[in-house]
Amino acid sequence: MRALAALTNDLPSAPPMLDRAAVEQARLVRLARDHLAAQEPSVDYSGLAQGRNSTVLAARQWVKRHRSRGRIFVIDHGGMTLIPTFQLDEVFDVNEQVAAVVTRLSGAGLSGWAQWQWFTALNPWIDARPIDVIGNPDVMRAVDGLVDA
């Protein structure tokens, strides 16, 4: 042990290895998330409660039940929990066609952010944004392309 200490005492001190690539990657991910949250419609628990004509507590329980089944996803952003509204129908119940896709994507381990990005980005398998063609059988083909890749 002393021999190792003697060897390292003669080495010049080196600057710390800073992971600038990781810092830049984190900055870009945060920027993309901020853009997504600002451009795509969502509601918080209060908005969900109003849309469902319920209490905030009931809305939270409703979300917890459907999240645990993998039928919807939520996003934590800026200290708030957001529910992207394309997952909901006109009376704020679960859109079953979207739920089928979310279940598959959640089962494959995609985070809420990854799913939201997937639904809103142009998809090369279907030449459209999945969010715009929900119900089209090609959407499940696009899911297969992602999950089975």
C-alpha positions in Angstrom: 0.0 0.0 0.0 2.9 2.4 0.8 4.4 1.6 -2.6 1.2 2.7 -4.3 1.1 5.8 -2.3 4.7 6.6 -3.1 3.9 6.2 -6.8 0.9 8.4 -6.8 2.6 11.2 -4.9 4.9 11.7 -7.9 2.0 12.1 -10.3 0.8 15.6 -11.3 -2.7 16.4 -10.2 -5.2 16.1 -13.0 -8.3 18.1 -13.5 -11.6 16.4 -12.8 -13.2 14.5 -15.7 -16.3 16.5 -16.3 -19.1 14.8 -18.2 -20.0 17.6 -20.5 -21.9 15.3 -22.8 -24.2 14.2 -20.0 -24.9 17.8 -19.0 -25.8 18.7 -22.6 -28.0 15.6 -22.9 -29.9 16.5 -19.8 -30.3 20.1 -21.0 -31.7 18.9 -24.3 -34.1 16.4 -22.7 -35.4 19.2 -20.3 -35.8 21.5 -23.3 -37.8 18.9 -25.3 -40.0 18.2 -22.3 -40.7 21.9 -21.7 -41.7 22.2 -25.3 -43.9 19.1 -25.3 -45.7 20.3 -22.1 -46.2 23.8 -23.6 -47.5 22.6 -27.0 -49.6 19.5 -26.2 -52.9 19.8 -24.2 -52.9 18.3 -20.7 -54.8 18.8 -17.4 -53.7 18.6 -13.8 -55.7 16.8 -11.1 -57.9 19.9 -10.6 -58.8 20.1 -14.3 -59.5 16.4 -14.4 -61.8 16.7 -11.4 -63.7 19.5 -13.1 -64.0 17.7 -16.4 -65.2 14.5 -14.6 -67.4 16.5 -12.2 -65.7 15.0 -9.2 -63.4 16.0 -6.4 -59.7 16.3 -6.7 -59.3 13.3 -4.4 -61.6 11.2 -6.6 -59.7 12.3 -9.7 -56.4 11.2 -8.1 -57.8 7.8 -7.2 -59.2 7.4 -10.7 -55.8 8.2 -12.2 -54.0 5.8 -9.7 -56.4 3.0 -10.7 -55.9 3.4 -14.4 -52.2 4.0 -14.1 -51.7 0.8 -12.1 -53.5 -1.1 -15.0 -51.2 0.6 -17.5 -54.1 2.2 -19.3 -53.0 5.9 -18.9 -49.7 7.6 -18.2 -49.0 10.9 -16.4 -46.1 13.3 -16.5 -44.5 15.1 -13.6 -43.5 18.6 -14.8 -42.7 21.7 -12.9 -44.0 20.3 -9.7 -47.3 19.3 -11.2 -48.7 16.0 -12.3 -50.1 16.3 -15.8 -52.4 14.0 -17.7 -52.2 14.4 -21.5 -55.8 14.9 -22.6 -55.6 12.8 -25.8 -55.9 9.8 -23.5 -59.4 11.0 -22.5 -62.7 11.0 -24.3 -65.1 13.9 -24.4 -66.3 13.3 -20.8 -62.8 12.6 -19.5 -63.2 8.8 -19.3 -60.4 6.7 -20.7 -60.3 6.6 -24.5 -60.2 2.8 -25.0 -58.3 3.0 -28.3 -55.6 5.1 -26.7 -55.6 2.8 -23.7 -54.8 -0.2 -25.8 -51.7 1.5 -27.2 -50.6 2.9 -23.8 -51.0 -0.6 -22.2 -48.6 -2.0 -24.8 -46.1 0.9 -24.5 -46.2 0.8 -20.7 -45.7 -3.0 -20.8 -42.6 -2.4 -22.9 -41.2 -0.1 -20.2 -41.6 3.2 -21.9 -41.9 6.1 -19.4 -44.7 8.6 -19.6 -42.4 11.2 -21.2 -41.3 8.6 -23.9 -44.9 7.7 -24.6 -46.0 11.3 -24.9 -43.2 11.9 -27.3 -44.0 8.8 -29.3 -47.7 9.7 -29.7 -46.9 13.3 -30.8 -43.9 12.7 -33.1 -44.1 11.8 -36.8 -43.9 8.1 -37.0 -42.1 6.5 -40.0 -44.2 3.3 -39.9 -47.4 5.2 -40.5 -46.2 8.5 -41.9 -48.3 10.4 -39.4 -48.3 11.3 -35.7 -50.0 8.4 -33.8 -52.1 10.9 -31.8 -53.7 12.0 -35.1 -54.7 8.6 -36.4 -55.8 6.8 -33.2 -58.1 4.0 -34.2 -56.3 3.3 -37.4 -55.0 -0.3 -37.4 -51.6 1.0 -38.6 -51.1 2.5 -35.2 -50.7 -0.9 -33.7 -48.3 -1.8 -36.5 -46.2 1.3 -35.4 -46.4 0.1 -31.8 -45.1 -3.4 -32.9 -42.3 -1.7 -34.8 -41.2 0.1 -31.6 -41.8 -2.6 -29.1 -40.6 -5.6 -31.1 -37.5 -3.8 -32.5 
